[in-house]
Amino acid sequence: MIRLVGLEKDYVMGDEIVPALREVNLHVQRGSFVAIMGPSGSGKSTLMNILGCLDRSSRGQYVLDGEDVSDLDDDDLAGIRNRKIGFVFQSFNLLHHATAAENVALPLVYAGAEQQTARALRALEKVALAHRAGHRPAELSGGQRQRVAIARAIITEPPLILADEPTGNLDTRTSEEILAIFEDLHRSGSTIVMVTHERDVAEHAARIVTFRDGRLVSDETVPARAEASARGPAKAEVSP
């Protein structure tokens, strides 16, 4: 699904060139669940922006789902994002005036797709929130808002889901519920890359990749999670 070869990213600050990523080589197989960790300034957010086609590398190659996206222009990158990537953010990024169903349907609205409401309801069912379809974000808990965001990310059935600190604004119990949904999506075949600074959150993934000073410094398998993912789908348990 993802192949990075010699990936590097520099930022220009005045007369100074600041390296953010250095010689990153990373392969992520289709259907993987990978957590990216690292301290502040390690390069993980820069990497996530490049993976999400929100930014470009300075050097190196990025192949996404068999397509080299390293040198695509802005319009082509936007097309890749719409077709192949679902985003989940720490701050949810929901429209406050729109209902849960309307928020979930937004990618379909932008694409001019049909059956927007029906597909939004099906996506909400997958995160156990169809009964809140008509509620606006202010009427939902933090965990429910994040479930809406996940439903929005999966409504177009993208091959890749990028989650940036998806439990950062949630309490422990709600975080476990959200992580259970990601685990269920993974077991159902989704490829998930999740940035987190919390080790216990990262251990819900089957693989943990750690960055420091712009370099990939460790790449480890989480045996229990890798074994569980091989057993197939399981129903995520979430509170209504």
Helices and strands as residue ranges (DSSP letters): E 2-13, E 16-28, E 33-37, H 44-51, E 59-64, E 67-68, H 74-84, E 85-89, H 100-104, H 106-111, H 116-126, G 130-132, G 137-139, H 142-154, E 160-164, H 172-187, E 191-195, H 199-202, E 207-212, E 215-221, H 223-230
